[in-house]
Amino acid sequence: MKSVPFFEDLGGGRYRENRGLFYEQFDVGDIIEHRPGRTITETDNVWQSLVSLNQHPLHIDHEYARHTEFGKPLVSSLVTLSIVGGMCTNGTSAKAIANLGWESIRLPNPVFVGDTLYAETTVVAKRRSKSRPEAGIVTFESRGLKPDGTLVMIFTRSALIPLGGAALRDASTT
């Protein structure tokens, strides 16, 4: 990955945070570790489960969950996807024009209240857009992990990312 300044110098000792990357700043094979991590709370699980109308008792009823193979409530996969997906946004698509889609979301291991999750993303493909010369399509594979490395979620996502700097100027002349 090319060197990316975290702050834009506005002059006079004033700086603006620089979020996200432009298309040409991504290289296939790059791995981005997203931090900070996030510890899942009971409130996260219950509120998001109810907001998304996922009222399966395995997520919101301790007595029901106690009698399952898990022995306690399982964090809803929608909660896990929201948190892991959100953790990945700043490092992958903060400058995106549009999220183009999600593919093959898999959940190989359960998440419980109290688990801390981290995320990392690999850039798996990129190409210039055929219909939008000022942008390119970047495909990411993101993973949600517990601190011990246990994989709890993996998904592929593509985003339309704008060109920046010289590449944008070159695109506008073609």
C-alpha positions, 0 to 999 in steps of 0.5 A: 500500500502506498504511503497515505497521510492521515491528516491534510495540512490546511496550513497555519498549524491546522489539520483535517483528518483524512479518511479512506483511500482512493482507488489507486492507493489499494493494491491487491494482496494488501491486508488492512487491520481495523482497530480498535476492536469492539466488545459485544454487549447485551444491549448491542445484541438485544437492541439490534436483534429487535430493530432488525425484527430478528426475534428468535429466542436464541438471541433475546431469551436467556431461559430458551438459550440455556436449553440449547447447545450453546447454553446461553444467548447467541449474538445475532449474525446481523449484529456481528455483520453490522459491527464487523462491516462497520469496523471495516468501513473507514479503512476500505470505503470511507471515500466510496461512491457506492457499496456495490454488493456483499457476497458469500457471508459465512459464519464459521463460529458463534459470537457471544455477549462479552466477546471482543471482535477485531476485523481485517480486510484483504484487497482481493481485486480491483479494476477501473470502472467501464461506465465511470471513468472517474472511479474503479471497483475494489473487491475486499474480503473481510474477516471478523476475528476474536482476539485468539484468532478464531474466525467468526465471520468472513464476507466479500464486498465490492465498492466503487472507489473514486480515483484521486490526484493524477489518476483523476486528472488523467481520467477527465481528459479521456 
